[in-house]
Amino acid sequence: MIEVLQDEIIVKKGKKKGKVKSGISKQTINIIRTTQRNNIDLTAIADNKANVLLSLNAIIIAALIPIVIANVDIVFEKMMIIPLMILAVTSFVTIYLSAAVLKPSNFDRMRSSANPDSDSSPFFFGNFYKMEAEEYFKFIKPSLSNPKDLKAHLAQDLYYIGKRLGEKMAFVRQAYNIFTIGILVTLISFGAVVFLF
């Protein structure tokens, strides 16, 4: 995206003869590129963590169901239903939170611009994925010709990427906390059932 912007943005002639200055400096572009790369890498880490939790808990549920069905009498006789229910609830809640991390955002509404004088960002795919090519070219043209709007749109995109990343990390943290506490409570309840019954 940044490489395209470097080629497409209108250049302004400097005061010195023959010198050309771009609307966005290379330093700014490098900062934006680095920030985007960091956010994308962190998003991938959050998704991987959620995927691990999702897979692990799906395996737990898949293994738990046939064992319980095959030993229903023992489960109820030895009061194992309590720790098994705690484990099942823990797994289901963890799966739900992990799925919330992996679930794509809602792109049906255009994201409002941080700058009241400019439209929504033409660089975020959620704002144009339903547009036809001609409509998109008209949509992006004003931003490419105005460095101020371009900077506002790039800042807006970084903000929304960061906000979504923050939501993902919060869900991952909750999922790990619930999974850890749930496993601990399950083990304690198993121990209590074994010693008491």
Summary of the structure (lengths in Angstrom):
residues: 197
radius of gyration: 25.9
end to end distance: 64.7
largest distance: 92.2
contacts: 528
relative contact order: 0.15
helix: 74%
strand: 3%
